Amino acid sequence: MLIEPFVCLSIFGNQLSGIHWWYKTASHAAELTAGFYNSSNRDGYGPIAAMFKKHDAALNFTCVELRTLDQHEDFPEALADPEGLVWQVKTSSTYTSDWL
C-alpha cells in the first residue's frame, strides 16, 4: 500500500491600511503618525512589499475602492489622494513581488 505524503499549503497575509489623508503634502503627516515612513522623497512601501515577498505572504490593502475626486469633494481640507497612494503601493510592489 502506497501512502501519499500530506502536503499542507498555508498562505499568510496581513492587512495594510491605506492612510491617504494629507497624501498630497510633502511630509505625508498622516502616514508618519501611523508609523509609515513614506515622505515625498522616500518610498515607505517598498520595504514592506519586500518583507511580504520574503515570507510569501499576501497583502490586503485598504482604500483601493476609494476615489480621489470623491474625497476632494467631501473633504477638500484633507488633501487626500487614495488613488495616488494605491498607485504608489502597486508600483512599489511591482519590483518586489507578484501578489498585488
ZANUTOR-489921 format. One record per atom (N, C-alpha, C, O): residue in three letters; x, y, z; residue number from 1; atom name. Coordinates in nm, 2 decimals. Example, Ala and Ser with C-alpha at 12.3 -4.5 7.8 and 13.67 -1.06 7.14 Angstrom:
BEGIN
> drendren, x, y, z, torti, voke
> ala, 1.32, -0.57, 0.78, 1, N
> ala, 1.23, -0.45, 0.78, 1, CA
> ala, 1.32, -0.33, 0.78, 1, C
> ala, 1.42, -0.33, 0.85, 1, O
> ser, 1.28, -0.22, 0.71, 2, N
> ser, 1.37, -0.11, 0.71, 2, CA
> ser, 1.29, 0.00, 0.79, 2, C
> ser, 1.34, 0.11, 0.80, 2, O
//
This chain:
BEGIN
> drendren, x, y, z, torti, voke
> met, 0.08, -0.12, 0.00, 1, N
> met, 0.00, 0.00, 0.00, 1, CA
> met, 0.09, 0.12, 0.00, 1, C
> met, 0.18, 0.14, 0.09, 1, O
> leu, 0.07, 0.21, -0.10, 2, N
> leu, 0.14, 0.33, -0.11, 2, CA
> leu, 0.07, 0.45, -0.04, 2, C
> leu, -0.05, 0.47, -0.07, 2, O
> ile, 0.14, 0.51, 0.05, 3, N
> ile, 0.07, 0.63, 0.12, 3, CA
> ile, 0.13, 0.76, 0.07, 3, C
> ile, 0.25, 0.78, 0.07, 3, O
> glu, 0.04, 0.84, 0.02, 4, N
> glu, 0.08, 0.97, -0.03, 4, CA
> glu, 0.12, 1.06, 0.08, 4, C
> glu, 0.05, 1.06, 0.19, 4, O
> pro, 0.22, 1.14, 0.07, 5, N
> pro, 0.26, 1.23, 0.17, 5, CA
> pro, 0.15, 1.35, 0.18, 5, C
> pro, 0.10, 1.39, 0.07, 5, O
> phe, 0.13, 1.39, 0.30, 6, N
> phe, 0.03, 1.50, 0.32, 6, CA
> phe, 0.10, 1.63, 0.29, 6, C
> phe, 0.20, 1.66, 0.36, 6, O
> val, 0.05, 1.71, 0.20, 7, N
> val, 0.11, 1.84, 0.18, 7, CA
> val, 0.01, 1.95, 0.22, 7, C
> val, -0.11, 1.95, 0.18, 7, O
> cys, 0.06, 2.04, 0.30, 8, N
> cys, -0.03, 2.15, 0.36, 8, CA
> cys, 0.03, 2.28, 0.31, 8, C
> cys, 0.14, 2.32, 0.34, 8, O
> leu, -0.05, 2.35, 0.23, 9, N
> leu, -0.01, 2.48, 0.18, 9, CA
> leu, -0.08, 2.58, 0.27, 9, C
> leu, -0.20, 2.58, 0.28, 9, O
> ser, 0.00, 2.67, 0.32, 10, N
> ser, -0.06, 2.77, 0.41, 10, CA
> ser, -0.02, 2.91, 0.35, 10, C
> ser, 0.09, 2.93, 0.32, 10, O
> ile, -0.12, 2.99, 0.34, 11, N
> ile, -0.09, 3.13, 0.29, 11, CA
> ile, -0.12, 3.22, 0.41, 11, C
> ile, -0.23, 3.22, 0.47, 11, O
> phe, -0.02, 3.30, 0.43, 12, N
> phe, -0.03, 3.41, 0.54, 12, CA
> phe, -0.05, 3.54, 0.47, 12, C
> phe, 0.00, 3.56, 0.36, 12, O
> gly, -0.11, 3.63, 0.54, 13, N
> gly, -0.13, 3.76, 0.49, 13, CA
> gly, -0.16, 3.86, 0.60, 13, C
> gly, -0.17, 3.82, 0.72, 13, O
> asn, -0.17, 3.98, 0.56, 14, N
> asn, -0.19, 4.09, 0.65, 14, CA
> asn, -0.26, 4.20, 0.58, 14, C
> asn, -0.25, 4.22, 0.46, 14, O
> gln, -0.33, 4.28, 0.66, 15, N
> gln, -0.40, 4.40, 0.60, 15, CA
> gln, -0.31, 4.52, 0.62, 15, C
> gln, -0.26, 4.55, 0.74, 15, O
> leu, -0.29, 4.60, 0.52, 16, N
> leu, -0.21, 4.72, 0.53, 16, CA
> leu, -0.31, 4.84, 0.51, 16, C
> leu, -0.38, 4.85, 0.41, 16, O
> ser, -0.32, 4.92, 0.61, 17, N
> ser, -0.41, 5.04, 0.60, 17, CA
> ser, -0.37, 5.14, 0.50, 17, C
> ser, -0.25, 5.18, 0.49, 17, O
> gly, -0.46, 5.19, 0.42, 18, N
> gly, -0.43, 5.29, 0.33, 18, CA
> gly, -0.45, 5.43, 0.39, 18, C
> gly, -0.57, 5.48, 0.39, 18, O
> ile, -0.35, 5.49, 0.44, 19, N
> ile, -0.36, 5.62, 0.51, 19, CA
> ile, -0.34, 5.73, 0.40, 19, C
> ile, -0.23, 5.77, 0.37, 19, O
> his, -0.45, 5.77, 0.35, 20, N
> his, -0.45, 5.86, 0.23, 20, CA
> his, -0.47, 6.01, 0.26, 20, C
> his, -0.46, 6.09, 0.17, 20, O
> trp, -0.49, 6.04, 0.39, 21, N
> trp, -0.51, 6.18, 0.43, 21, CA
> trp, -0.38, 6.25, 0.42, 21, C
> trp, -0.27, 6.19, 0.46, 21, O
> trp, -0.38, 6.37, 0.38, 22, N
> trp, -0.26, 6.46, 0.36, 22, CA
> trp, -0.15, 6.39, 0.27, 22, C
> trp, -0.03, 6.42, 0.28, 22, O
> tyr, -0.20, 6.30, 0.18, 23, N
> tyr, -0.10, 6.24, 0.09, 23, CA
> tyr, -0.05, 6.34, -0.01, 23, C
> tyr, 0.06, 6.32, -0.06, 23, O
> lys, -0.12, 6.45, -0.04, 24, N
> lys, -0.08, 6.55, -0.13, 24, CA
> lys, 0.02, 6.65, -0.07, 24, C
> lys, 0.04, 6.75, -0.13, 24, O
> thr, 0.07, 6.63, 0.05, 25, N
> thr, 0.17, 6.72, 0.11, 25, CA
> thr, 0.30, 6.65, 0.11, 25, C
> thr, 0.31, 6.53, 0.09, 25, O
> ala, 0.41, 6.73, 0.12, 26, N
> ala, 0.54, 6.67, 0.12, 26, CA
> ala, 0.57, 6.58, 0.23, 26, C
> ala, 0.65, 6.48, 0.22, 26, O
> ser, 0.52, 6.61, 0.35, 27, N
> ser, 0.55, 6.53, 0.47, 27, CA
> ser, 0.47, 6.40, 0.48, 27, C
> ser, 0.52, 6.31, 0.55, 27, O
> his, 0.35, 6.39, 0.42, 28, N
> his, 0.26, 6.28, 0.44, 28, CA
> his, 0.24, 6.26, 0.59, 28, C
> his, 0.26, 6.14, 0.64, 28, O
> ala, 0.20, 6.36, 0.66, 29, N
> ala, 0.20, 6.36, 0.80, 29, CA
> ala, 0.11, 6.25, 0.86, 29, C
> ala, 0.14, 6.19, 0.96, 29, O
> ala, 0.00, 6.22, 0.80, 30, N
> ala, -0.09, 6.11, 0.85, 30, CA
> ala, -0.02, 5.98, 0.85, 30, C
> ala, -0.04, 5.90, 0.94, 30, O
> glu, 0.05, 5.95, 0.74, 31, N
> glu, 0.12, 5.82, 0.73, 31, CA
> glu, 0.23, 5.82, 0.84, 31, C
> glu, 0.25, 5.71, 0.90, 31, O
> leu, 0.30, 5.93, 0.85, 32, N
> leu, 0.41, 5.93, 0.95, 32, CA
> leu, 0.35, 5.91, 1.09, 32, C
> leu, 0.41, 5.83, 1.17, 32, O
> thr, 0.24, 5.97, 1.12, 33, N
> thr, 0.17, 5.95, 1.25, 33, CA
> thr, 0.13, 5.80, 1.27, 33, C
> thr, 0.14, 5.76, 1.38, 33, O
> ala, 0.09, 5.74, 1.16, 34, N
> ala, 0.05, 5.60, 1.17, 34, CA
> ala, 0.17, 5.50, 1.17, 34, C
> ala, 0.15, 5.38, 1.19, 34, O
> gly, 0.29, 5.55, 1.15, 35, N
> gly, 0.41, 5.47, 1.16, 35, CA
> gly, 0.47, 5.43, 1.02, 35, C
> gly, 0.56, 5.35, 1.02, 35, O
> phe, 0.41, 5.49, 0.91, 36, N
> phe, 0.47, 5.46, 0.78, 36, CA
> phe, 0.56, 5.57, 0.75, 36, C
> phe, 0.52, 5.69, 0.74, 36, O
> tyr, 0.69, 5.54, 0.72, 37, N
> tyr, 0.79, 5.64, 0.69, 37, CA
> tyr, 0.79, 5.66, 0.54, 37, C
> tyr, 0.87, 5.60, 0.47, 37, O
> asn, 0.69, 5.73, 0.49, 38, N
> asn, 0.67, 5.75, 0.35, 38, CA
> asn, 0.65, 5.89, 0.32, 38, C
> asn, 0.54, 5.94, 0.30, 38, O
> ser, 0.76, 5.97, 0.30, 39, N
> ser, 0.75, 6.11, 0.27, 39, CA
> ser, 0.76, 6.12, 0.12, 39, C
> ser, 0.77, 6.03, 0.05, 39, O
> ser, 0.76, 6.25, 0.07, 40, N
> ser, 0.77, 6.27, -0.07, 40, CA
> ser, 0.90, 6.23, -0.13, 40, C
> ser, 0.90, 6.21, -0.26, 40, O
> asn, 1.01, 6.21, -0.06, 41, N
> asn, 1.13, 6.17, -0.11, 41, CA
> asn, 1.18, 6.03, -0.06, 41, C
> asn, 1.30, 6.00, -0.08, 41, O
> arg, 1.09, 5.96, -0.01, 42, N
> arg, 1.12, 5.82, 0.04, 42, CA
> arg, 1.01, 5.73, 0.02, 42, C
> arg, 0.89, 5.76, 0.06, 42, O
> asp, 1.03, 5.61, -0.05, 43, N
> asp, 0.92, 5.51, -0.07, 43, CA
> asp, 0.92, 5.43, 0.05, 43, C
> asp, 1.00, 5.34, 0.08, 43, O
> gly, 0.81, 5.45, 0.13, 44, N
> gly, 0.80, 5.37, 0.26, 44, CA
> gly, 0.73, 5.23, 0.24, 44, C
> gly, 0.73, 5.15, 0.33, 44, O
> tyr, 0.68, 5.21, 0.12, 45, N
> tyr, 0.61, 5.08, 0.09, 45, CA
> tyr, 0.69, 4.98, 0.03, 45, C
> tyr, 0.66, 4.86, 0.03, 45, O
> gly, 0.80, 5.01, -0.03, 46, N
> gly, 0.90, 4.92, -0.09, 46, CA
> gly, 0.95, 4.81, 0.01, 46, C
> gly, 0.94, 4.69, -0.02, 46, O
> pro, 1.00, 4.86, 0.12, 47, N
> pro, 1.05, 4.76, 0.22, 47, CA
> pro, 0.93, 4.67, 0.28, 47, C
> pro, 0.96, 4.56, 0.31, 47, O
> ile, 0.81, 4.73, 0.29, 48, N
> ile, 0.70, 4.65, 0.33, 48, CA
> ile, 0.67, 4.54, 0.23, 48, C
> ile, 0.65, 4.42, 0.26, 48, O
> ala, 0.67, 4.58, 0.10, 49, N
> ala, 0.64, 4.48, -0.01, 49, CA
> ala, 0.75, 4.37, -0.01, 49, C
> ala, 0.72, 4.25, -0.03, 49, O
> ala, 0.87, 4.41, 0.01, 50, N
> ala, 0.98, 4.31, 0.01, 50, CA
> ala, 0.97, 4.21, 0.13, 50, C
> ala, 1.00, 4.10, 0.11, 50, O
> met, 0.92, 4.26, 0.24, 51, N
> met, 0.90, 4.17, 0.36, 51, CA
> met, 0.79, 4.07, 0.33, 51, C
> met, 0.81, 3.95, 0.36, 51, O
> phe, 0.68, 4.12, 0.27, 52, N
> phe, 0.58, 4.03, 0.23, 52, CA
> phe, 0.63, 3.92, 0.13, 52, C
> phe, 0.59, 3.80, 0.14, 52, O
> lys, 0.71, 3.97, 0.04, 53, N
> lys, 0.76, 3.88, -0.07, 53, CA
> lys, 0.85, 3.77, 0.00, 53, C
> lys, 0.84, 3.65, -0.03, 53, O
> lys, 0.94, 3.82, 0.09, 54, N
> lys, 1.03, 3.73, 0.16, 54, CA
> lys, 0.96, 3.61, 0.23, 54, C
> lys, 1.01, 3.50, 0.23, 54, O
> his, 0.84, 3.64, 0.29, 55, N
> his, 0.77, 3.54, 0.36, 55, CA
> his, 0.65, 3.48, 0.29, 55, C
> his, 0.57, 3.42, 0.35, 55, O
> asp, 0.65, 3.50, 0.16, 56, N
> asp, 0.54, 3.45, 0.07, 56, CA
> asp, 0.40, 3.49, 0.13, 56, C
> asp, 0.31, 3.40, 0.13, 56, O
> ala, 0.39, 3.61, 0.18, 57, N
> ala, 0.26, 3.65, 0.24, 57, CA
> ala, 0.18, 3.73, 0.14, 57, C
> ala, 0.23, 3.80, 0.05, 57, O
> ala, 0.05, 3.73, 0.16, 58, N
> ala, -0.04, 3.81, 0.08, 58, CA
> ala, -0.07, 3.94, 0.15, 58, C
> ala, -0.07, 3.96, 0.27, 58, O
> leu, -0.09, 4.04, 0.07, 59, N
> leu, -0.12, 4.18, 0.12, 59, CA
> leu, -0.26, 4.21, 0.08, 59, C
> leu, -0.30, 4.21, -0.03, 59, O
> asn, -0.34, 4.25, 0.19, 60, N
> asn, -0.47, 4.30, 0.17, 60, CA
> asn, -0.46, 4.45, 0.19, 60, C
> asn, -0.44, 4.50, 0.31, 60, O
> phe, -0.47, 4.53, 0.09, 61, N
> phe, -0.45, 4.68, 0.10, 61, CA
> phe, -0.59, 4.75, 0.10, 61, C
> phe, -0.67, 4.73, 0.01, 61, O
> thr, -0.61, 4.83, 0.20, 62, N
> thr, -0.73, 4.91, 0.20, 62, CA
> thr, -0.72, 5.03, 0.12, 62, C
> thr, -0.62, 5.07, 0.08, 62, O
> cys, -0.83, 5.09, 0.10, 63, N
> cys, -0.85, 5.22, 0.02, 63, CA
> cys, -0.85, 5.20, -0.13, 63, C
> cys, -0.85, 5.30, -0.20, 63, O
> val, -0.85, 5.08, -0.18, 64, N
> val, -0.85, 5.05, -0.32, 64, CA
> val, -0.98, 5.10, -0.38, 64, C
> val, -0.98, 5.14, -0.50, 64, O
> glu, -1.08, 5.09, -0.31, 65, N
> glu, -1.22, 5.13, -0.36, 65, CA
> glu, -1.25, 5.28, -0.36, 65, C
> glu, -1.35, 5.32, -0.41, 65, O
> leu, -1.16, 5.36, -0.29, 66, N
> leu, -1.18, 5.50, -0.28, 66, CA
> leu, -1.14, 5.58, -0.41, 66, C
> leu, -1.05, 5.53, -0.48, 66, O
> arg, -1.20, 5.69, -0.43, 67, N
> arg, -1.17, 5.77, -0.55, 67, CA
> arg, -1.12, 5.91, -0.50, 67, C
> arg, -1.18, 5.96, -0.41, 67, O
> thr, -1.02, 5.96, -0.56, 68, N
> thr, -0.97, 6.09, -0.51, 68, CA
> thr, -1.07, 6.20, -0.53, 68, C
> thr, -1.08, 6.29, -0.44, 68, O
> leu, -1.14, 6.20, -0.64, 69, N
> leu, -1.24, 6.31, -0.67, 69, CA
> leu, -1.35, 6.31, -0.56, 69, C
> leu, -1.39, 6.42, -0.52, 69, O
> asp, -1.39, 6.19, -0.52, 70, N
> asp, -1.49, 6.19, -0.41, 70, CA
> asp, -1.44, 6.24, -0.28, 70, C
> asp, -1.51, 6.32, -0.21, 70, O
> gln, -1.31, 6.21, -0.25, 71, N
> gln, -1.25, 6.26, -0.13, 71, CA
> gln, -1.24, 6.42, -0.13, 71, C
> gln, -1.26, 6.49, -0.04, 71, O
> his, -1.20, 6.47, -0.25, 72, N
> his, -1.18, 6.61, -0.27, 72, CA
> his, -1.31, 6.69, -0.25, 72, C
> his, -1.31, 6.80, -0.20, 72, O
> glu, -1.42, 6.63, -0.31, 73, N
> glu, -1.55, 6.70, -0.30, 73, CA
> glu, -1.60, 6.70, -0.15, 73, C
> glu, -1.66, 6.80, -0.11, 73, O
> asp, -1.58, 6.59, -0.08, 74, N
> asp, -1.64, 6.58, 0.06, 74, CA
> asp, -1.55, 6.65, 0.16, 74, C
> asp, -1.59, 6.71, 0.26, 74, O
> phe, -1.41, 6.63, 0.14, 75, N
> phe, -1.32, 6.68, 0.24, 75, CA
> phe, -1.20, 6.74, 0.18, 75, C
> phe, -1.09, 6.68, 0.18, 75, O
> pro, -1.21, 6.86, 0.11, 76, N
> pro, -1.10, 6.92, 0.04, 76, CA
> pro, -0.98, 6.95, 0.13, 76, C
> pro, -0.87, 6.96, 0.09, 76, O
> glu, -1.01, 6.98, 0.26, 77, N
> glu, -0.90, 7.02, 0.35, 77, CA
> glu, -0.81, 6.90, 0.39, 77, C
> glu, -0.70, 6.93, 0.44, 77, O
> ala, -0.86, 6.78, 0.36, 78, N
> ala, -0.78, 6.66, 0.40, 78, CA
> ala, -0.66, 6.64, 0.30, 78, C
> ala, -0.57, 6.56, 0.33, 78, O
> leu, -0.66, 6.70, 0.19, 79, N
> leu, -0.56, 6.68, 0.08, 79, CA
> leu, -0.53, 6.53, 0.06, 79, C
> leu, -0.42, 6.49, 0.05, 79, O
> ala, -0.64, 6.46, 0.05, 80, N
> ala, -0.64, 6.31, 0.04, 80, CA
> ala, -0.62, 6.28, -0.11, 80, C
> ala, -0.66, 6.35, -0.20, 80, O
> asp, -0.55, 6.16, -0.13, 81, N
> asp, -0.53, 6.11, -0.27, 81, CA
> asp, -0.52, 5.96, -0.26, 81, C
> asp, -0.41, 5.90, -0.27, 81, O
> pro, -0.63, 5.89, -0.24, 82, N
> pro, -0.63, 5.75, -0.23, 82, CA
> pro, -0.58, 5.68, -0.35, 82, C
> pro, -0.51, 5.58, -0.35, 82, O
> glu, -0.62, 5.73, -0.47, 83, N
> glu, -0.57, 5.67, -0.60, 83, CA
> glu, -0.42, 5.68, -0.61, 83, C
> glu, -0.35, 5.59, -0.66, 83, O
> gly, -0.36, 5.80, -0.57, 84, N
> gly, -0.22, 5.81, -0.57, 84, CA
> gly, -0.15, 5.72, -0.48, 84, C
> gly, -0.04, 5.66, -0.52, 84, O
> leu, -0.20, 5.69, -0.37, 85, N
> leu, -0.15, 5.60, -0.27, 85, CA
> leu, -0.15, 5.46, -0.32, 85, C
> leu, -0.05, 5.38, -0.31, 85, O
> val, -0.27, 5.42, -0.38, 86, N
> val, -0.28, 5.28, -0.44, 86, CA
> val, -0.18, 5.27, -0.55, 86, C
> val, -0.11, 5.16, -0.56, 86, O
> trp, -0.16, 5.37, -0.63, 87, N
> trp, -0.06, 5.36, -0.74, 87, CA
> trp, 0.08, 5.34, -0.69, 87, C
> trp, 0.16, 5.26, -0.74, 87, O
> gln, 0.11, 5.42, -0.58, 88, N
> gln, 0.25, 5.41, -0.52, 88, CA
> gln, 0.27, 5.27, -0.47, 88, C
> gln, 0.38, 5.21, -0.49, 88, O
> val, 0.17, 5.21, -0.39, 89, N
> val, 0.19, 5.08, -0.34, 89, CA
> val, 0.20, 4.97, -0.45, 89, C
> val, 0.28, 4.88, -0.44, 89, O
> lys, 0.12, 4.99, -0.55, 90, N
> lys, 0.12, 4.89, -0.66, 90, CA
> lys, 0.26, 4.90, -0.73, 90, C
> lys, 0.32, 4.80, -0.77, 90, O
> thr, 0.31, 5.02, -0.75, 91, N
> thr, 0.44, 5.04, -0.82, 91, CA
> thr, 0.55, 4.99, -0.73, 91, C
> thr, 0.64, 4.92, -0.79, 91, O
> ser, 0.54, 5.01, -0.60, 92, N
> ser, 0.65, 4.96, -0.51, 92, CA
> ser, 0.65, 4.81, -0.51, 92, C
> ser, 0.76, 4.75, -0.51, 92, O
> ser, 0.54, 4.75, -0.51, 93, N
> ser, 0.53, 4.60, -0.51, 93, CA
> ser, 0.56, 4.54, -0.64, 93, C
> ser, 0.59, 4.42, -0.64, 93, O
> thr, 0.55, 4.61, -0.75, 94, N
> thr, 0.58, 4.55, -0.88, 94, CA
> thr, 0.72, 4.50, -0.89, 94, C
> thr, 0.75, 4.40, -0.96, 94, O
> tyr, 0.82, 4.57, -0.82, 95, N
> tyr, 0.96, 4.54, -0.83, 95, CA
> tyr, 1.00, 4.43, -0.73, 95, C
> tyr, 1.10, 4.37, -0.74, 95, O
> thr, 0.91, 4.40, -0.64, 96, N
> thr, 0.95, 4.30, -0.53, 96, CA
> thr, 0.86, 4.18, -0.53, 96, C
> thr, 0.90, 4.08, -0.47, 96, O
> ser, 0.74, 4.18, -0.59, 97, N
> ser, 0.66, 4.07, -0.58, 97, CA
> ser, 0.56, 4.06, -0.69, 97, C
> ser, 0.55, 4.15, -0.78, 97, O
> asp, 0.48, 3.96, -0.69, 98, N
> asp, 0.38, 3.94, -0.80, 98, CA
> asp, 0.24, 3.92, -0.74, 98, C
> asp, 0.15, 3.86, -0.80, 98, O
> trp, 0.22, 3.96, -0.61, 99, N
> trp, 0.09, 3.93, -0.55, 99, CA
> trp, -0.01, 4.05, -0.54, 99, C
> trp, -0.12, 4.03, -0.48, 99, O
> leu, 0.03, 4.16, -0.59, 100, N
> leu, -0.07, 4.28, -0.58, 100, CA
> leu, -0.14, 4.30, -0.71, 100, C
> leu, -0.22, 4.39, -0.72, 100, O
//
